[in-house]
Amino acid sequence: MNLINKLYGVERDLNTVSDETRRAGRHKHSVPLLAQLKSWMEKTQSQVTSQNALGKAINYLASNWSKLARYVEEGFLPMDNNAAERAIRPFVIGRKNWLFSDTPKGATASAQLYSLVETAKANGQKPYAWLRHALKQLPHASTVDDYEALLPWNCKPVMPR
């Protein structure tokens, strides 16, 4: 846990720097910590049974090592998927409410709407304002460029009225 906390500390220290500086900082500070963690994991894996919690955790770490360590390759890669987990939390919590959607088409429509809302949020849009803007302009779109201009990452933030 100490090594993992140190890795997160490196990320906190590099939070406000450019992607290239973050990549260099990760190579300088995180790569040696990851090497220590991997060494500990390999040594400990043979000493614990895979039946207990520590053994299961170490086996999980070992089987996912390449995915864990990949973030140091580029400065723009996140260390973890916490942002994605936070984005889907409302849907996981609300899942019981949606369990009994009346029809598969209704469930699909809900999923598509939630996807649009989260995509708008991820691109700095106010979801209601962006959806209202996009749906208002959609009938006037006739070319690929017109449709692409309505995507949340291509619109400047739409302010609600």
Helices and strands as residue ranges (DSSP letters): H 2-13, H 19-25, I 26-30, H 31-45, H 53-63, H 65-69, G 70-73, H 82-98, H 104-122, H 127-137, G 138-140, H 144-149
